[in-house]
């Protein structure tokens, strides 16, 4: 199943908020797929485990049980994008975000091929 253009745009904005602007990832937006959503979902799960503010946001959007069900991110793409872009969420520490970006950037890029 492919992603709609709005889902691809939402996903790119989520990636940019989480990782910062990355011209290579932005260039690959048209190739985003369900595999890309899955890679970002796994990255977010990593961030949720080490960031209490992110955990509160995600759990509030999907409910606690949703984290254990694959595909939760696609269901909340536009809501999560809005919340992250609003700047209301503060990350607990830069280290968590940097480690997540380092560990998941390649997986996101590979998912587009």
C-alpha positions as CSV (number, residue, x, y, z in Angstrom):
1,X,0.0,0.0,0.0
2,X,1.5,3.4,-1.0
3,X,1.3,6.6,0.9
4,X,-0.7,9.6,-0.2
5,X,1.1,12.9,-1.0
6,X,-0.2,14.4,2.2
7,X,1.1,11.4,4.2
8,X,4.5,11.8,2.6
9,X,4.5,15.5,3.5
10,X,3.5,14.8,7.1
11,X,6.1,12.2,7.4
12,X,8.8,14.5,6.0
13,X,7.8,17.3,8.5
14,X,7.9,14.8,11.4
15,X,11.4,13.6,10.3
16,X,12.6,17.2,10.0
17,X,11.4,18.1,13.5
18,X,13.0,15.0,14.9
19,X,16.2,14.9,13.0
20,X,16.6,18.4,11.7
21,X,16.5,19.3,8.0
22,X,18.3,16.6,5.9
23,X,18.5,17.5,2.2
24,X,19.0,13.8,1.2
25,X,15.9,12.7,3.1
26,X,13.9,15.6,1.7
27,X,15.0,14.7,-1.8
28,X,13.7,11.2,-1.2
29,X,10.2,12.3,-0.1
30,X,8.5,11.1,-3.3
31,X,9.9,7.6,-2.6
32,X,8.6,7.4,0.9
33,X,6.6,4.1,1.5
34,X,5.1,2.1,4.2
35,X,8.6,0.8,4.9
36,X,9.6,4.5,5.6
37,X,6.7,4.9,8.0
38,X,7.8,1.7,9.8
39,X,11.4,3.0,10.1
40,X,10.3,6.3,11.5
41,X,7.8,4.5,13.8
42,X,10.7,2.4,15.2
43,X,12.8,5.6,15.6
44,X,10.0,7.2,17.5
45,X,9.6,4.2,19.7
46,X,13.3,4.5,20.6
47,X,12.7,8.2,21.3
48,X,9.6,7.5,23.4
49,X,11.7,5.1,25.6
50,X,14.2,7.8,26.5
51,X,12.1,11.0,26.4
52,X,9.3,11.4,28.9
53,X,7.8,14.4,27.0
54,X,7.7,12.5,23.7
55,X,6.2,9.5,25.5
56,X,3.4,11.7,27.0
57,X,2.6,13.2,23.5
58,X,2.5,9.9,21.7
59,X,0.6,8.1,24.4
60,X,-1.9,11.0,24.5
61,X,-2.4,10.7,20.7
62,X,-2.8,7.0,20.4
63,X,-3.4,5.6,23.9
64,X,-0.8,3.4,25.7
65,X,-1.7,0.1,24.0
66,X,-1.2,1.5,20.6
67,X,2.6,1.5,21.0
68,X,2.5,-2.3,20.9
69,X,0.6,-2.5,17.6
70,X,2.5,-2.0,14.3
71,X,1.2,0.8,12.2
72,X,0.3,3.2,14.9
73,X,2.3,6.1,13.3
74,X,0.4,6.1,10.0
75,X,-2.8,6.5,11.9
76,X,-1.6,9.7,13.6
77,X,0.7,11.2,11.0
78,X,-1.1,14.6,10.7
79,X,-1.9,14.9,14.4
80,X,1.7,14.2,15.4
81,X,3.1,16.6,12.7
82,X,0.8,19.4,14.1
83,X,1.9,18.7,17.7
84,X,5.6,18.6,16.9
85,X,5.4,21.7,14.7
86,X,3.6,23.6,17.4
87,X,6.8,23.6,19.4
88,X,4.9,22.7,22.6
89,X,6.9,19.6,23.0
90,X,10.4,19.9,24.5
91,X,12.9,17.2,24.2
92,X,14.4,16.0,27.6
93,X,17.9,16.1,26.2
94,X,19.8,16.6,23.1
95,X,21.7,13.3,23.6
96,X,18.6,11.2,23.2
97,X,17.7,13.0,19.9
98,X,21.2,12.8,18.5
99,X,21.6,9.1,19.2
100,X,18.2,8.4,17.7
101,X,19.1,10.4,14.6
102,X,22.4,8.6,14.2
103,X,20.9,5.2,14.6
104,X,17.8,5.6,12.4
105,X,18.8,8.0,9.5
106,X,20.3,5.2,7.4
107,X,17.2,3.0,8.0
108,X,14.9,5.8,6.8
109,X,17.0,6.3,3.6
110,X,17.3,2.6,2.9
111,X,13.5,2.3,3.2
112,X,13.0,4.4,0.2
113,X,14.8,2.0,-2.2
